[in-house]
Amino acid sequence: MRIRHMAVGTLVGTAIALGSAAAPAQATPGDSAPACVTRDVDLNPQGFSVHLENTCGSAVQVRIVVENAPGSACITLAAGSTSRWNSARGRYIRTVLC
């Protein structure tokens, strides 16, 4: 009985240690959006459009950064949702967290 209890305690301690070592860093506004937010940029005669799709397990808020023009406001994407943002000016740079 005592050996079994020690083995369970060791497994729990190992799981806690591994869990804390594998914990992701906290994301902050301005960081690049995670890879589970896909971005497709389409150039067209009127400028460009960015199609976003959230394949993450939860909602995310992102904004689009544009060179030489205003970027987007924060866009909330529910898990599994999509959004399209259009701009007549500038050049797409990246998608970041709000």
N, C-alpha and C positions, 0 to 999 in steps of 0.2 A: 504494500500500500504506500509506503513512504517513497519508494523509488518512482512509482507512477506519478505521485504528486510532484516530485522534483522534475520529472520529464515534462509535465504539462507546464510547470512554471518556466522552464527553460524555453519551451516553444512559444509561450506568450511573450516572454522577454525578447526573444529573437524577432517575433512578428512586430512588436512595438518598435524595436530598433530599425528594422527594415522599412517599416511604414514611415518613420520620421526621416529616414535617409532618402526615400523616394518621393517625398512630398514636393510638388511643383512650387516654384517661386511665385509669389503673389504678383499678378499682372497689374500694371498701373496705366492710367490714361497716357496716351502718346506712344505706348508700346505697339508694335505691329500686331495686327489682328491675328489670332491663331490660324493654323493651317486648316482647321475645320470650317473656316469661313472662306469659301472659294470666291475668287474674283475673276471675271472675264471682262476685259476691256476691248470695246469695239470702236474703231475709228470710223467716222462717217463724215460726209461733206459739211454737216452742221457742227462738228466738233468731235466729241466722243461720249460713250456711255459705259457705265460700269454695272455689270450684273453681279449681284452678291447672292450667295446661297449659304445659309447656316446649316451645316451638318453636325454641329456640336450637340451635345445632350441638353443644353440649356440656352436661354436667351442671351444674346450679346448686344452691346451697343458699340457701334463703330462710326467712324467718319472717314471721308475720302479726302486725301491731301492732294492739292493741285498746285503745280508750278505756274506762276504768273497770273493767277486768277483765284478768286475765293473758292475754298473747298466746300464740302457739304456740311450741314449741321449734323448732329448725332442722329444716327439711324438705329432704331431698335429692331433687331431681327429675332423673332421667336424661333425656338428650335424647329428645324425643318422648313422655315420660310425663306422667301426670296425677295429681293428688292432691286430696282433699277434706278440709277441716278445718271442724269444727263448734264453735260456742260458744253457750252458753245465756245468756251475759251480755255486757254491754258493747256497743260499736259499732265496726265495722271502720274502721280508719284508713288503713292502707296495707300493702304487702308490701315487705320490705326484704331485702337480702343479709345472710347470716350472716358 
